[in-house]
Amino acid sequence: MHFFAADLADAEPVARIVPEAEAKLGLVDGLINAAGLTDRGSILDTPVALWDRFFAVNARAPFQLTQAMAQRLNHAKRPGAIVNIITMSSHGGQPFLTAYAASKGALATLTKNTALGLRPMRIRVNGINLGWADTPGEHVIQQRDGNPPDWLPKAEAAQPFGRLIKPADVAGLAIYLLSDAAEMITGALVDFDQNVMGAYT
């Protein structure tokens, strides 16, 4: 295991991630683009600087990392797999998540586009449209939004399957999509949520 810290909003250190990983671990043939900003902001109050940072972290950084890995795999004539952690908000999102939804929508399109472009090289690209998840970042957001400390049990009780998605759930799906068991899957956007998009009750 090797850790390399980089601000994904800055293109220069992002460009060093794959070379750094290969220097320590050898040729990289699996990539999960999981980092992302989730700040609030509507069309009325999102500053341009925040919009730009969203797209830098949520769309440009995955583009750079995908490009760097794909170039190396193509040169080595080796297959590989990429998983982009996206969001259900990429379908449109809530009004208070304008920049977040738009940047993740861009990542969803990038997933499809690169899946097609890299298919001849046997490099697979898939995405996970993540629903409401129990993460440390979500706890911070809930507290910042003024919700009580016991928000989680109440939120989970209201869900169809009795809980929010856990990090281990996402990790399991991502590992499957990276594995040879999913070798026939590319360009898929998995709605990993307890609701059915487009269906209303």
C-alpha positions in Angstrom: 0.0 0.0 0.0 1.2 3.5 -0.8 -0.4 6.9 -0.1 0.2 10.0 -2.2 -1.6 13.2 -1.1 -2.8 15.6 -3.9 -5.3 18.4 -4.2 -7.5 17.2 -7.0 -8.4 20.8 -7.8 -4.8 21.3 -9.0 -4.0 19.6 -12.3 -0.2 19.5 -11.6 -0.2 17.2 -8.6 -3.0 15.1 -10.1 -0.7 14.4 -13.1 1.8 12.9 -10.7 -0.6 10.3 -9.1 -0.4 7.5 -11.7 3.4 7.8 -12.2 3.9 7.8 -8.4 1.7 4.7 -8.1 3.5 2.9 -10.8 6.9 3.8 -9.3 5.8 2.0 -6.1 3.4 -0.6 -7.3 4.1 -1.4 -10.9 1.7 -0.9 -13.9 -1.7 0.3 -12.7 -4.5 -1.7 -14.3 -7.3 -0.8 -11.9 -8.6 2.6 -10.9 -11.5 3.9 -8.8 -12.2 7.6 -9.0 -13.9 8.1 -5.7 -13.0 11.6 -4.5 -15.5 14.4 -4.9 -16.9 17.6 -3.5 -20.4 17.8 -2.2 -20.9 21.4 -1.1 -24.3 23.0 -1.3 -25.3 25.7 -3.8 -28.2 26.6 -6.0 -28.3 28.3 -9.4 -28.9 31.6 -7.5 -26.1 31.5 -5.0 -23.2 29.3 -6.4 -20.1 31.4 -7.0 -18.2 30.8 -10.2 -15.1 29.9 -8.2 -17.0 27.1 -6.5 -18.4 25.9 -9.8 -14.9 25.7 -11.2 -13.6 23.8 -8.2 -16.5 21.3 -8.5 -15.6 20.6 -12.1 -11.9 20.4 -11.4 -12.3 17.8 -8.6 -15.4 15.9 -9.8 -14.7 15.8 -13.6 -11.3 17.0 -14.6 -9.3 14.9 -12.0 -11.1 11.6 -13.1 -10.4 12.6 -16.7 -6.7 13.1 -16.0 -6.3 9.9 -14.1 -8.3 7.8 -16.6 -6.2 9.3 -19.4 -2.9 8.6 -17.7 -3.8 5.0 -16.9 -5.2 4.3 -20.3 -2.2 5.7 -22.1 0.1 3.4 -20.1 -2.1 0.3 -20.5 -2.4 1.0 -24.3 1.4 1.3 -24.6 1.8 -2.0 -22.7 -1.0 -3.7 -24.6 -2.7 -4.6 -21.3 -6.4 -4.6 -20.3 -7.7 -2.7 -17.3 -10.8 -1.5 -15.6 -12.0 1.9 -14.2 -14.9 2.6 -11.9 -16.2 6.1 -11.4 -18.1 6.9 -8.2 -20.8 9.2 -9.4 -24.2 10.0 -7.8 -27.9 9.6 -8.3 -27.9 13.4 -8.6 -26.2 13.1 -12.0 -29.7 12.4 -13.3 -30.5 16.1 -12.5 -30.2 16.4 -8.7 -31.8 18.6 -6.1 -31.9 22.4 -6.6 -29.5 23.0 -3.8 -26.8 20.8 -5.5 -26.5 22.6 -8.8 -22.8 22.5 -9.3 -22.4 19.1 -7.7 -25.1 17.5 -9.9 -23.7 19.2 -13.1 -20.1 18.1 -12.4 -21.2 14.5 -11.7 -23.4 14.6 -14.8 -20.3 15.4 -16.7 -18.5 12.4 -15.1 -21.4 10.2 -16.1 -21.0 11.3 -19.7 -17.2 10.9 -19.4 -17.8 7.3 -18.2 -19.9 6.4 -21.3 -17.6 8.2 -23.7 -14.4 6.7 -22.4 -16.0 3.2 -22.2 -16.6 3.3 -25.9 -13.3 4.9 -26.7 -11.2 2.5 -24.7 -13.2 -0.7 -25.6 -10.9 -1.7 -28.4 -8.0 -1.7 -25.9 -10.1 -3.9 -23.5 -10.1 -1.2 -20.9 -13.5 -1.2 -19.2 -15.1 1.9 -17.7 -18.2 1.8 -15.5 -19.9 4.1 -13.0 -21.8 3.8 -9.8 -24.6 6.4 -9.3 -24.5 6.3 -5.5 -27.6 7.0 -3.5 -27.9 8.3 0.1 -24.9 6.9 2.0 -23.8 6.8 5.6 -20.3 8.3 5.4 -18.3 10.6 7.7 -18.8 13.4 5.1 -22.6 12.9 5.2 -22.5 13.3 9.0 -20.7 16.6 8.7 -23.2 17.8 6.2 -26.2 16.8 8.3 -24.8 18.6 11.3 -24.0 21.7 9.3 -27.5 21.7 7.9 -28.8 21.8 11.5 -30.1 18.3 11.8 -30.1 16.6 15.3 -27.2 14.3 16.3 -29.6 11.3 16.0 -30.5 12.0 12.4 -29.1 8.7 11.1 -31.4 6.2 12.9 -34.4 8.3 11.8 -33.2 8.5 8.2 -32.5 4.8 8.1 -35.9 3.8 9.5 -37.5 5.7 6.7 -35.6 3.8 3.9 -37.2 0.9 2.0 -34.4 -1.5 3.1 -34.1 0.0 6.6 -30.7 1.6 6.3 -28.5 3.9 4.3 -25.9 2.6 1.9 -22.6 1.8 3.7 -19.1 2.3 2.4 -18.6 -1.5 2.4 -21.6 -1.8 0.0 -19.9 0.6 -2.4 -16.5 -1.0 -2.1 -18.0 -4.5 -2.8 -19.7 -3.3 -6.0 -16.6 -1.3 -7.1 -14.4 -4.4 -6.6 -16.8 -6.5 -8.6 -16.8 -4.0 -11.5 -12.9 -4.0 -11.4 -12.7 -7.8 -11.3 -12.6 -10.4 -14.1 -16.1 -11.5 -13.0 -17.4 -8.3 -14.7 -15.2 -8.6 -17.8 -18.2 -8.3 -20.1 -19.5 -5.1 -18.5 -18.4 -1.7 -19.8 -20.2 1.7 -20.1 -22.7 0.8 -17.4 -24.0 3.4 -15.0 -25.4 1.4 -12.0 -28.1 3.2 -10.0 -27.0 2.1 -6.6 -30.0 3.4 -4.7 -33.1 2.2 -2.9 -35.3 4.2 -5.2 -36.2 3.5 -8.9 -35.3 6.4 -11.1 -38.2 7.4 -13.3 -40.8 5.4 -11.3 -43.2 7.2 -9.0 -45.5 5.9 -6.3 
